[in-house]
């Protein structure tokens, strides 16, 4: 299991912004550069859903609900990935999980709570 640390959640009003961070503190830099990084979220009473993904070549995918508002990025030198969330809506509320996908397996962070009040 790959240690993953996600952070940066908080409480904001609708229209506000947050930046989540995902770190892989024990991963070798060259290995991290080859990982796919994904952010998922889970709202109360709902299944975990994919929000955004970034490949080693920095190609990105987003769920339709966050396109144009969220941006996923990575800094391989710091072994970190980020999720910049702008124009937050109440429906963005949930626990956000970072996954480092290596050899086809998800390695999860502990989750960070995002609460958006209207």
N, C-alpha and C positions, 0 to 999 in steps of 0.2 A: 504494500500500500504506500502510495506517495503522499507525504504530508502536504496538505494544502491549507493555507490560511486566508480566509476572506474577511474583509472588513470594510468600513465606510458607511454602513447604514445609519439611519437616523429618522427623525420625524420632521417633515416639512409640510408646508402648505401647498395646495394645488398651484401649479405653475412654477414651482421651485425646482432646484437642481440638487443632485447628489452625485458623487463619484465613488464607485465601489472599486476596491482593490483586491487582487488575488495574487498571493505570493506562493512560491515553491521554494522554501528556504533551504532544503537539503538536496535539491536537484542540481546536477551538474549543468552548467550553462549550455553546453552543446546539446544536451539531451532536451532541455527546455525548449530550445529553438526548434526542435522537431515535433513538439507536442501541439495538439489542437486544444484550444482553451474555449470553454463554453460557460455561459451564465444561464442558470435556470432560476425560476421562481415558483413558489408555492403559496397560493392564497389560502386562507382558512377554508377548510371543507372542499378544497379542489386538489386536483392532481398536479404534480410538478410539471411545468411546461418549459420548453426551451425559449429563451429570450434572444440570445445572440451567440454567435460562434465565430472564432477566428482561427484560420488554418496557419500552418507554418509559413506559407507564402503570403500571409496577411490577407488572403481572401476572406470576406466576411459574409455572414448570413444573419438575417434578423427576422423575428416574427412580425407579421403584418401589424400587430397592435403597437409595436414600438418603432417601426420604421420612420425615419425623419426626426425622431426625438432622442433615441439612444445611440451611442457610438461605442463600439468595442475596439480596444487597441491593445498592443503589447509592447513591452520594452524587454527584449531578450537579455540585454546587458544587466538588467536588474532582476531578471527572472520574475517578472510581474506582468499581469494583465489588468486592464481597467475596463470599467463600464461607466461611461459618462451618461448620466440620465438628466435630460432637460425637459421642461414643460411637463412635469410630473402630474399624473392624474390620480384620483382616488383609487381607480382600478389597478394601479401599479402597486398597491399595498400588498406586502407579502414577505416571506423569507426568501432571500436571494442566495443561491448556492453557486459557487464556482466549481467547475469540474475540469481537471486536467486529464485529457484523454490520451492514453498511452497504450500502444499495442491493442487498441480496440476496447480498452476498459476505462470506465469512469473512475476517477479518484476525487472524492468530494471534500470540499471544505465544510466547516461546521455551520455555515449559514450566517447571514447578517440581516437583521430586520429592517425593512423599509416601510414607513407608515406615512401615507399622504392624506392629509385632512383637507376637506373641501370647505 
